[in-house]
Amino acid sequence: MQDYSTKDVNQELLAEIAEALQNIRGWGSVEIFVQDYKVVQITERNIKKTTQVQGSVKKGLDKLR
């Protein structure tokens, strides 16, 4: 990975961030880690949603009401 400064955001850094966003499949997140004004890591997380989990959460919330 190239050295990317947050003090001088360039097109290459923006392209890396745009690519990370495009790699998200429906649900997920992109995290950008900065240390001493330099981007040191871009993390992509894809989340798989399941019908079972969503239904269980809804049932649990209904019980709280």
Secondary structure as UniProt FT lines:
FT   STRAND          4..5
FT   HELIX           11..22
FT   STRAND          28..35
FT   TURN            36..37
FT   STRAND          38..46
FT   HELIX           51..64
//
